[in-house]
C-alpha cells in the first residue's frame, strides 16, 4: 500500500516555473513506477510524465516535452515534476500516481496506476 501527497501547486504567470512534489509512504518506494497526470476543468485526465521503477527511463506527453522534467529521490521517498515555460493551457489539477512494484508495461495509461494522490492545483495566468 502506498499513500501519496502532492504539494507545490500555486498561481504563476505565463513563462514561469514551478516544482511539484509528491511524498510517498512506504519503505519500497524505489520499486514503484511513478507518474504525473493532470486534469483541467471540464476535461479528461491526461498523462503528463512517468518514470520507470529504476529511474532508467522517463516518458513525457508531447505537450510538455522539453518543458517538464520528472525525477525521483528514493532517499526521501519523493517524486518531483519540474515545470518550466508554463503556459495557460498547463492549468490543471496535477496528480501523482504509483503503479504496482516493478510494473513494466506502458506508463502513459492511467489504468496502469493503482495509487493516486489528492492532487495539487496549478494555475497559469494568461
Backbone as a printed PyTorch tensor [residue, N CA C, xyz], in Angstrom:
tensor([[[  0.8490,  -1.1870,   0.0000],
         [  0.0000,   0.0000,   0.0000],
         [  0.8860,   1.2390,   0.0000]],

        [[  0.5330,   2.2000,  -0.8310],
         [  1.2860,   3.4410,  -0.9440],
         [  0.3340,   4.6150,  -0.7760]],

        [[  0.7370,   5.5760,   0.0130],
         [ -0.0260,   6.8160,   0.1350],
         [  0.7930,   7.9470,  -0.4600]],

        [[  0.1230,   8.7990,  -1.2410],
         [  0.8040,   9.8470,  -1.9880],
         [  0.2040,  11.2020,  -1.6360]],

        [[  1.0690,  12.1780,  -1.3940],
         [  0.6120,  13.5260,  -1.0610],
         [  1.3810,  14.5310,  -1.9180]],

        [[  0.6510,  15.2250,  -2.7830],
         [  1.2660,  16.2180,  -3.6580],
         [  1.3290,  17.5870,  -2.9770]],

        [[  2.2730,  18.3990,  -3.4210],
         [  2.3670,  19.7800,  -2.9680],
         [  3.0900,  20.5930,  -4.0320]],

        [[  3.0210,  21.9030,  -3.8850],
         [  3.7610,  22.7820,  -4.7760],
         [  2.9320,  23.5300,  -5.7960]],

        [[  1.6710,  23.1660,  -5.9250],
         [  0.8330,  23.8650,  -6.8910],
         [  0.5020,  25.2610,  -6.4030]],

        [[  0.4830,  26.2080,  -7.3290],
         [  0.1250,  27.5760,  -6.9850],
         [ -0.1690,  28.3670,  -8.2480]],

        [[ -0.4560,  29.6370,  -8.0620],
         [ -0.7170,  30.5380,  -9.1660],
         [  0.6200,  31.0730,  -9.6850]],

        [[  0.7980,  31.0430, -11.0050],
         [  2.0530,  31.5090, -11.5970],
         [  1.7520,  32.1950, -12.9240]],

        [[  2.6090,  33.1050, -13.3080],
         [  2.4130,  33.8000, -14.5750],
         [  2.9330,  32.9810, -15.7520]],

        [[  2.4080,  33.2510, -16.9010],
         [  2.8840,  32.5970, -18.1310],
         [  4.3940,  32.7630, -18.2570]],

        [[  5.0620,  31.6560, -18.5720],
         [  6.5100,  31.6740, -18.6980],
         [  7.2450,  31.3360, -17.4210]],

        [[  6.5220,  31.2480, -16.3260],
         [  7.1280,  30.9480, -15.0440],
         [  7.4190,  29.4740, -14.8370]],

        [[  7.9380,  29.1650, -13.6540],
         [  8.3130,  27.7880, -13.3180],
         [  7.7350,  27.3940, -11.9700]],

        [[  7.5060,  26.1090, -11.8260],
         [  7.0720,  25.5280, -10.5600],
         [  7.6940,  24.1470, -10.4250]],

        [[  7.8820,  23.7180,  -9.1980],
         [  8.2790,  22.3340,  -8.9560],
         [  7.2430,  21.6910,  -8.0420]],

        [[  6.6150,  20.6590,  -8.5500],
         [  5.6750,  19.8820,  -7.7660],
         [  6.4060,  18.7440,  -7.0660]],

        [[  5.9460,  18.4210,  -5.8680],
         [  6.4990,  17.3090,  -5.1120],
         [  5.3970,  16.3230,  -4.7800]],

        [[  5.7910,  15.0790,  -4.6390],
         [  4.8560,  14.0250,  -4.2520],
         [  5.5530,  13.1600,  -3.2110]],

        [[  5.1180,  13.2730,  -1.9730],
         [  5.6970,  12.4910,  -0.8920],
         [  4.9790,  11.1520,  -0.7950]],

        [[  5.7510,  10.0800,  -0.7970],
         [  5.1800,   8.7330,  -0.7720],
         [  5.5010,   8.0320,   0.5360]],

        [[  4.5300,   7.2940,   1.0370],
         [  4.7600,   6.4900,   2.2320],
         [  5.2980,   5.1350,   1.8110]],

        [[  5.7860,   4.3680,   2.7500],
         [  6.2310,   3.0250,   2.4560],
         [  7.7300,   2.9150,   2.2800]],

        [[  8.2640,   1.7440,   2.5530],
         [  9.6990,   1.5420,   2.5170],
         [ 10.1930,   1.0600,   1.1640]],

        [[  9.2690,   0.7730,   0.2380],
         [  9.6800,   0.2150,  -1.0430],
         [  9.3940,   1.1760,  -2.1930]],

        [[  9.4790,   2.4610,  -1.9030],
         [  9.1800,   3.4890,  -2.9130],
         [  9.9840,   3.2620,  -4.1780]],

        [[ 11.2180,   2.8380,  -4.0440],
         [ 12.0970,   2.7090,  -5.2030],
         [ 11.6520,   1.6170,  -6.1640]],

        [[ 10.7380,   0.7580,  -5.7640],
         [ 10.2880,  -0.3200,  -6.6430],
         [  9.0360,   0.0410,  -7.4430]],

        [[  8.4910,   1.2390,  -7.2270],
         [  7.2560,   1.6400,  -7.8870],
         [  7.5210,   2.5460,  -9.0850]],

        [[  7.0180,   2.1840, -10.2530],
         [  6.9810,   3.1650, -11.3330],
         [  6.0550,   4.3080, -10.9180]],

        [[  6.4230,   5.5290, -11.2660],
         [  5.6740,   6.6870, -10.8100],
         [  5.2990,   7.5730, -11.9930]],

        [[  4.2170,   8.3060, -11.8220],
         [  3.8020,   9.1830, -12.9060],
         [  3.0700,  10.4090, -12.4170]],

        [[  2.9320,  11.3720, -13.3170],
         [  2.1340,  12.5570, -13.1050],
         [  1.0600,  12.6220, -14.1910]],

        [[ -0.1410,  12.9250, -13.7490],
         [ -1.2610,  13.1710, -14.6450],
         [ -1.8690,  14.5170, -14.2830]],

        [[ -2.6850,  15.0520, -15.1570],
         [ -3.3580,  16.3010, -14.8430],
         [ -4.7730,  16.2910, -15.4120]],

        [[ -5.5980,  17.1110, -14.7960],
         [ -6.9790,  17.2230, -15.2520],
         [ -7.4140,  18.6710, -15.1560]],

        [[ -7.7240,  19.2440, -16.2970],
         [ -8.2190,  20.6140, -16.3580],
         [ -9.7370,  20.6010, -16.2030]],

        [[-10.3260,  21.7050, -15.7600],
         [-11.7790,  21.7660, -15.5870],
         [-12.5190,  21.3930, -16.8630]],

        [[-13.4510,  20.4570, -16.7500],
         [-14.2560,  20.0570, -17.8900],
         [-13.5690,  19.1460, -18.8790]],

        [[-12.3560,  18.6930, -18.5390],
         [-11.6170,  17.8180, -19.4570],
         [-11.2610,  16.5080, -18.7760]],

        [[-10.8760,  15.5380, -19.5830],
         [-10.4730,  14.2490, -19.0340],
         [ -9.0500,  14.3200, -18.4780]],

        [[ -8.7640,  13.4060, -17.5730],
         [ -7.4160,  13.3190, -17.0310],
         [ -6.4570,  12.9030, -18.1410]],

        [[ -5.3020,  13.5350, -18.1860],
         [ -4.3260,  13.2110, -19.2280],
         [ -2.9550,  12.9460, -18.6390]],

        [[ -2.2190,  12.1300, -19.3580],
         [ -0.8610,  11.7720, -18.9810],
         [  0.0590,  12.9780, -19.1460]],

        [[  0.9760,  13.1380, -18.1740],
         [  1.9710,  14.2020, -18.2560],
         [  3.3710,  13.6140, -18.3810]],

        [[  3.7480,  12.7900, -17.4140],
         [  5.1020,  12.2370, -17.4040],
         [  5.1340,  11.0030, -16.5170]],

        [[  6.1140,  10.1330, -16.7610],
         [  6.2610,   8.9360, -15.9400],
         [  7.7130,   8.5210, -15.8990]],

        [[  8.0250,   7.7710, -14.8460],
         [  9.3890,   7.3120, -14.6260],
         [  9.3430,   5.8500, -14.2430]],

        [[ 10.1860,   5.0300, -14.8860],
         [ 10.2170,   3.6140, -14.5410],
         [ 10.7000,   3.4220, -13.1120]],

        [[ 10.4550,   2.2170, -12.5870],
         [ 10.7460,   1.9940, -11.1750],
         [ 12.2130,   2.1800, -10.8380]],

        [[ 13.0890,   1.8860, -11.7770],
         [ 14.5180,   2.0330, -11.5060],
         [ 15.0610,   3.3630, -12.0080]],

        [[ 14.1520,   4.2420, -12.4680],
         [ 14.5910,   5.5480, -12.9610],
         [ 15.3410,   5.4870, -14.2680]],

        [[ 15.3160,   4.3190, -14.9220],
         [ 16.0950,   4.1640, -16.1390],
         [ 15.5180,   4.8620, -17.3480]],

        [[ 14.2260,   5.1360, -17.3240],
         [ 13.6020,   5.7870, -18.4760],
         [ 12.5070,   6.7160, -18.0060]],

        [[ 12.3940,   7.8350, -18.7030],
         [ 11.3360,   8.8030, -18.4290],
         [ 10.5150,   9.0070, -19.6950]],

        [[  9.2400,   9.2260, -19.5180],
         [  8.3260,   9.4110, -20.6420],
         [  7.5260,  10.6890, -20.4230]],

        [[  7.2710,  11.3840, -21.5240],
         [  6.5600,  12.6510, -21.4440],
         [  5.5070,  12.7360, -22.5400]],

        [[  4.4350,  13.4670, -22.2270],
         [  3.4810,  13.7540, -23.2900],
         [  4.1040,  14.7880, -24.2250]],

        [[  3.6450,  14.8210, -25.4360],
         [  4.1800,  15.7700, -26.4120],
         [  3.9270,  17.1980, -25.9750]],

        [[  2.8860,  17.4070, -25.2260],
         [  2.5150,  18.7600, -24.8330],
         [  3.4670,  19.3620, -23.7980]],

        [[  4.2110,  18.5150, -23.0990],
         [  5.1030,  19.0430, -22.0670],
         [  6.5690,  18.7270, -22.3360]],

        [[  6.8430,  17.9150, -23.3310],
         [  8.2230,  17.5030, -23.6050],
         [  9.0980,  18.7250, -23.8670]],

        [[ 10.2440,  18.7410, -23.2060],
         [ 11.1640,  19.8550, -23.3580],
         [ 10.9380,  20.9710, -22.3460]],

        [[  9.7940,  20.9250, -21.6640],
         [  9.4950,  21.9550, -20.6590],
         [  9.4160,  21.3730, -19.2460]],

        [[  8.9580,  20.1200, -19.1330],
         [  8.7950,  19.4780, -17.8300],
         [  9.8490,  18.3910, -17.6610]],

        [[ 10.2470,  18.1660, -16.4000],
         [ 11.1900,  17.1010, -16.0860],
         [ 10.7020,  16.3490, -14.8620]],

        [[ 10.5890,  15.0390, -14.9960],
         [ 10.2000,  14.1970, -13.8650],
         [ 11.4530,  13.5870, -13.2550]],

        [[ 11.4580,  13.4930, -11.9260],
         [ 12.6030,  12.8910, -11.2480],
         [ 12.1300,  12.3250,  -9.9160]],

        [[ 12.9650,  11.5250,  -9.3090],
         [ 12.6240,  10.9350,  -8.0200],
         [ 13.8550,  10.9030,  -7.1290]],

        [[ 13.6340,  11.0210,  -5.8330],
         [ 14.6850,  10.8810,  -4.8470],
         [ 14.2280,   9.7910,  -3.8770]],

        [[ 14.7490,   8.5970,  -4.0700],
         [ 14.3020,   7.4750,  -3.2480],
         [ 14.7580,   7.6070,  -1.8040]],

        [[ 15.7960,   8.3930,  -1.5660],
         [ 16.2810,   8.5680,  -0.1940],
         [ 15.2490,   9.2700,   0.6800]],

        [[ 14.4070,  10.0980,   0.0460],
         [ 13.3780,  10.8160,   0.8010],
         [ 11.9770,  10.4670,   0.2950]],

        [[ 11.8800,   9.3750,  -0.4710],
         [ 10.5770,   8.8950,  -0.9540],
         [  9.7490,   9.9900,  -1.6100]],

        [[ 10.3630,  10.7140,  -2.5210],
         [  9.6740,  11.8480,  -3.1380],
         [  9.8490,  11.8470,  -4.6460]],

        [[  8.7460,  12.1300,  -5.3210],
         [  8.7210,  12.2980,  -6.7700],
         [  8.5630,  13.7840,  -7.0560]],

        [[  9.2150,  14.2370,  -8.1190],
         [  9.1580,  15.6580,  -8.4670],
         [  8.6990,  15.8440,  -9.9080]],

        [[  8.1490,  17.0280, -10.1540],
         [  7.8730,  17.4480, -11.5220],
         [  8.3060,  18.9050, -11.6390]],

        [[  9.4130,  19.1240, -12.3260],
         [  9.8810,  20.4750, -12.5890],
         [  9.1900,  20.9830, -13.8480]],

        [[  8.5050,  22.1000, -13.7230],
         [  7.7390,  22.6360, -14.8450],
         [  8.2620,  24.0170, -15.1940]],

        [[  8.7680,  24.1560, -16.4050],
         [  9.3040,  25.4280, -16.8850],
         [  8.4820,  25.9370, -18.0650]],

        [[  8.6410,  27.2070, -18.3720],
         [  7.9480,  27.8250, -19.5090],
         [  6.4580,  27.5090, -19.4870]],

        [[  5.8560,  27.7240, -18.3500],
         [  4.4490,  27.3620, -18.1710],
         [  3.5420,  28.2010, -19.0540]],

        [[  2.4800,  27.5530, -19.5140],
         [  1.5050,  28.1710, -20.4000],
         [  0.1170,  28.1030, -19.7510]],

        [[ -0.7870,  28.9560, -20.1440],
         [ -2.1420,  28.8890, -19.5770],
         [ -2.7810,  27.5090, -19.7470]],

        [[ -2.4750,  26.8250, -20.8390],
         [ -3.0600,  25.5020, -21.0560],
         [ -2.4890,  24.4420, -20.1210]],

        [[ -1.4960,  24.7870, -19.3180],
         [ -0.9910,  23.8700, -18.2950],
         [ -1.8170,  23.9430, -17.0170]],

        [[ -2.7510,  24.8700, -16.9580],
         [ -3.6090,  24.9990, -15.7840],
         [ -4.4230,  23.7310, -15.5810]],

        [[ -4.2960,  23.1370, -14.3890],
         [ -4.9820,  21.8720, -14.0960],
         [ -4.6820,  21.4460, -12.6750]],

        [[ -5.4260,  20.4600, -12.2280],
         [ -5.0410,  19.7190, -11.0300],
         [ -4.0460,  18.6520, -11.4380]],

        [[ -2.9390,  18.5910, -10.7450],
         [ -1.8820,  17.6390, -11.0600],
         [ -1.8840,  16.5210, -10.0180]],

        [[ -1.8890,  15.2930, -10.5230],
         [ -1.9700,  14.1230,  -9.6670],
         [ -0.7100,  13.2690,  -9.8110]],

        [[ -0.2290,  12.8290,  -8.6780],
         [  0.8600,  11.8800,  -8.6100],
         [  0.2590,  10.4740,  -8.5380]],

        [[  0.9120,   9.5030,  -9.1670],
         [  0.3880,   8.1450,  -9.1760],
         [  1.5190,   7.1330,  -9.1240]],

        [[  1.2050,   5.9730,  -8.5540],
         [  2.1720,   4.8810,  -8.4650],
         [  1.5700,   3.6150,  -9.0510]],

        [[  2.3500,   2.9550,  -9.8840],
         [  1.9290,   1.6580, -10.4150],
         [  2.3780,   0.5660,  -9.4420]],

        [[  1.9780,  -0.6690,  -9.7100],
         [  2.3950,  -1.7450,  -8.8160],
         [  3.9050,  -1.9470,  -8.9550]],

        [[  4.5480,  -2.5070,  -7.9370],
         [  6.0050,  -2.6510,  -7.9670],
         [  6.5210,  -3.3850,  -9.1980]],

        [[  7.5430,  -2.8450,  -9.7760],
         [  8.2690,  -3.4320, -10.9010],
         [  7.4230,  -3.5770, -12.1630]],

        [[  6.2980,  -2.8740, -12.2210],
         [  5.4470,  -2.9160, -13.4090],
         [  6.2490,  -2.4700, -14.6260]],

        [[  6.1730,  -3.2380, -15.7040],
         [  6.9690,  -2.9500, -16.8860],
         [  6.1790,  -2.5950, -18.1220]],

        [[  4.8770,  -2.3980, -17.9830],
         [  4.0550,  -2.0510, -19.1370],
         [  4.0370,  -0.5590, -19.4080]],

        [[  3.1450,  -0.1610, -20.2960],
         [  3.0350,   1.2370, -20.6750],
         [  2.6430,   2.0980, -19.4790]],

        [[  3.3290,   3.2010, -19.3270],
         [  3.0710,   4.0970, -18.1970],
         [  2.3260,   5.3500, -18.6250]],

        [[  1.8460,   5.3890, -19.8580],
         [  1.1040,   6.5560, -20.3150],
         [ -0.4000,   6.3910, -20.1290]],

        [[ -0.8100,   5.2390, -19.6210],
         [ -2.2280,   4.9740, -19.3950],
         [ -2.5340,   5.0850, -17.9090]],

        [[ -3.6050,   5.7600, -17.5800],
         [ -3.9440,   5.9350, -16.1720],
         [ -4.3070,   4.6070, -15.5080]],

        [[ -4.8010,   3.6480, -16.2790],
         [ -5.1810,   2.3670, -15.6700],
         [ -3.9900,   1.5000, -15.3050]],

        [[ -2.7770,   1.9490, -15.6390],
         [ -1.5670,   1.2560, -15.2030],
         [ -1.2240,   1.5800, -13.7520]],

        [[ -1.8600,   2.6130, -13.2180],
         [ -1.5020,   3.1050, -11.8960],
         [ -2.5700,   2.7240, -10.8730]],

        [[ -2.0980,   2.2450,  -9.7380],
         [ -3.0070,   1.7390,  -8.7110],
         [ -3.2340,   2.7240,  -7.5730]],

        [[ -2.2750,   3.6020,  -7.3420],
         [ -2.3500,   4.5110,  -6.1980],
         [ -2.2870,   5.9450,  -6.7040]],

        [[ -3.1410,   6.7840,  -6.1200],
         [ -3.2560,   8.1750,  -6.5660],
         [ -3.2630,   9.1220,  -5.3720]],

        [[ -2.6690,  10.2910,  -5.5850],
         [ -2.7550,  11.3410,  -4.5940],
         [ -4.0210,  12.1550,  -4.7880]],

        [[ -4.1850,  13.1720,  -3.9470],
         [ -5.3890,  14.0030,  -3.9770],
         [ -5.2910,  15.1270,  -4.9970]],

        [[ -4.1010,  15.4180,  -5.4400],
         [ -3.9240,  16.4610,  -6.4460],
         [ -3.4720,  17.7820,  -5.8580]],

        [[ -2.8210,  18.5790,  -6.7010],
         [ -2.4180,  19.9230,  -6.3310],
         [ -2.7030,  20.8270,  -7.5270]],

        [[ -3.2700,  21.9920,  -7.2610],
         [ -3.7550,  22.8600,  -8.3250],
         [ -2.6640,  23.8010,  -8.8350]],

        [[ -2.4760,  23.7900, -10.1310],
         [ -1.5730,  24.7240, -10.8010],
         [ -2.4130,  25.6480, -11.6810]],

        [[ -2.2530,  26.9370, -11.4790],
         [ -2.9730,  27.9170, -12.2790],
         [ -1.9580,  28.8310, -12.9500]],

        [[ -2.0150,  28.9010, -14.2680],
         [ -1.0970,  29.7390, -15.0390],
         [ -1.8970,  30.8750, -15.6580]],

        [[ -1.5160,  32.0940, -15.3400],
         [ -2.2590,  33.2540, -15.8180],
         [ -2.0500,  33.4710, -17.3030]],

        [[ -3.0250,  34.1510, -17.9250],
         [ -2.9140,  34.4740, -19.3490],
         [ -1.8000,  35.4720, -19.5700]]])
